[in-house]
Amino acid sequence: MKNVGSATKHSTTDSTEASPSKLIDGRIKELGDWRGEMLGRIRELIKEADPDVVEEWKWRGVPVWEHDGIICTGETYKAVVKMTFARGAALEDPAGLFNSSLDGNVRRAIDIREGEKLNEKALKALIRAAVELNASKVKKRPVKRPA
């Protein structure tokens, strides 16, 4: 589903609940430290890499970015900000960004610790590759012809 304009999809029909984007804004602000800054920067890079990305808020408080399926999540822990790529095991990672969840069959993650510098160019390429992989897995619906 492509949203023109806001690139945000509401997870609920209840208009009294905050949008996923507002909830992610809140998480970044509430962290108030390097983790909030890093989550905010990751979010910017995701949007730069894929302007059509859809932000979600799932599993009781996990920022999720989607395009034809989940691209990645942005979890925050005491010592790391973790980007988990839903289909990371199927992605080429020439820059060696993946450093966590390496033994799984499907997911791969990047743990970012305080003071670490992001390879932003490589991360954006990885995000674009995840979007392309998701798009390749979307089943093409047959065109219905009038009877």
C-alpha positions as CSV (number, residue, x, y, z in Angstrom):
1,M,0.0,0.0,0.0
2,K,1.5,3.3,-1.0
3,N,0.6,6.5,0.8
4,V,1.0,9.7,-1.1
5,G,2.2,12.6,1.0
6,S,2.8,11.5,4.6
7,A,4.4,8.1,4.1
8,T,2.7,7.1,7.3
9,K,0.0,4.4,7.7
10,H,-2.3,4.3,10.7
11,S,-2.4,0.9,12.4
12,T,-5.8,1.6,13.8
13,T,-9.1,3.2,12.8
14,D,-9.4,4.9,16.2
15,S,-8.5,8.5,15.5
16,T,-7.8,9.2,19.2
17,E,-4.6,7.1,19.1
18,A,-1.4,8.6,17.9
19,S,-0.1,7.7,14.5
20,P,2.9,5.4,14.3
21,S,5.1,8.4,13.3
22,K,4.0,10.4,16.3
23,L,4.7,7.4,18.5
24,I,8.2,7.0,17.0
25,D,8.7,10.8,17.6
26,G,7.8,10.2,21.2
27,R,10.2,7.3,21.6
28,I,13.1,9.4,20.3
29,K,12.2,12.3,22.6
30,E,11.6,10.1,25.7
31,L,15.0,8.4,25.3
32,G,16.7,11.8,25.5
33,D,20.2,10.4,25.1
34,W,22.5,9.0,22.4
35,R,20.0,6.2,21.7
36,G,17.3,8.7,20.8
37,E,19.7,10.6,18.6
38,M,20.8,7.3,16.9
39,L,17.2,6.1,16.4
40,G,16.4,9.5,14.9
41,R,19.4,9.3,12.5
42,I,18.5,5.8,11.5
43,R,15.0,6.9,10.7
44,E,16.3,9.8,8.6
45,L,18.5,7.4,6.6
46,I,15.6,5.0,6.1
47,K,13.5,7.8,4.7
48,E,16.3,9.0,2.5
49,A,16.9,5.5,1.1
50,D,13.2,4.9,0.6
51,P,10.9,7.9,0.4
52,D,7.9,5.6,0.1
53,V,8.6,3.8,3.4
54,V,5.7,3.3,5.8
55,E,6.2,3.7,9.5
56,E,4.5,1.3,11.9
57,W,4.4,0.8,15.7
58,K,4.1,-2.9,16.5
59,W,4.6,-5.4,19.3
60,R,3.8,-3.0,22.1
61,G,6.3,-0.3,21.2
62,V,8.7,-1.3,18.4
63,P,9.3,1.2,15.5
64,V,8.9,-0.7,12.2
65,W,9.6,0.4,8.7
66,E,7.8,-1.3,5.8
67,H,7.6,-1.3,2.1
68,D,6.0,-4.4,0.5
69,G,6.7,-6.0,3.9
70,I,8.9,-5.3,6.8
71,I,12.3,-3.7,6.0
72,C,13.6,-3.4,9.5
73,T,12.8,-2.6,13.1
74,G,14.5,-0.1,15.4
75,E,14.8,-1.4,18.9
76,T,16.5,0.4,21.8
77,Y,18.2,-1.3,24.7
78,K,20.4,0.0,27.5
79,A,23.7,-0.5,25.6
80,V,22.6,-0.7,21.9
81,V,20.3,0.5,19.2
82,K,19.4,-2.6,17.2
83,M,18.2,-2.6,13.6
84,T,16.8,-6.0,12.8
85,F,16.3,-6.7,9.1
86,A,13.3,-9.1,8.5
87,R,15.0,-10.8,5.6
88,G,18.6,-9.9,6.4
89,A,20.0,-13.3,5.7
90,A,19.0,-13.0,2.1
91,L,20.8,-9.6,1.6
92,E,24.3,-9.0,0.4
93,D,26.3,-7.2,3.0
94,P,29.6,-6.2,1.4
95,A,30.4,-3.6,4.0
96,G,29.9,-6.1,6.9
97,L,27.3,-4.1,8.7
98,F,25.5,-7.1,10.2
99,N,27.0,-7.9,13.5
100,S,24.2,-9.6,15.4
101,S,21.7,-12.5,14.9
102,L,24.2,-13.9,12.4
103,D,23.3,-17.6,13.0
104,G,19.6,-17.2,12.1
105,N,18.1,-18.4,8.8
106,V,16.1,-15.3,8.1
107,R,16.9,-12.2,10.1
108,R,20.1,-10.3,10.6
109,A,20.7,-7.3,12.9
110,I,23.0,-4.4,13.3
111,D,23.9,-3.5,16.9
112,I,25.0,0.1,17.3
113,R,26.8,1.1,20.5
114,E,27.3,4.6,21.9
115,G,30.0,6.5,20.0
116,E,30.1,4.2,17.0
117,K,29.9,5.9,13.6
118,L,27.4,4.6,11.1
119,N,28.5,3.8,7.5
120,E,25.6,5.8,6.2
121,K,26.2,5.1,2.5
122,A,26.4,1.3,3.1
123,L,23.3,1.4,5.4
124,K,21.2,3.2,2.8
125,A,22.4,0.6,0.2
126,L,21.3,-2.2,2.6
127,I,17.9,-0.6,3.1
128,R,17.4,-0.2,-0.7
129,A,18.4,-3.9,-1.1
130,A,15.8,-4.9,1.5
131,V,13.1,-2.9,-0.3
132,E,14.0,-4.5,-3.6
133,L,13.9,-8.0,-2.0
134,N,10.5,-7.3,-0.5
135,A,9.2,-6.0,-3.9
136,S,10.5,-9.2,-5.6
137,K,8.5,-11.3,-3.2
138,V,5.2,-9.5,-3.8
139,K,3.0,-11.8,-5.8
140,K,1.7,-10.3,-8.9
141,R,-2.1,-10.4,-9.0
142,P,-3.7,-11.6,-12.2
143,V,-5.5,-8.9,-14.1
144,K,-9.2,-9.5,-14.1
145,R,-10.7,-9.2,-17.6
146,P,-14.3,-8.2,-18.0
147,A,-16.6,-11.2,-18.9
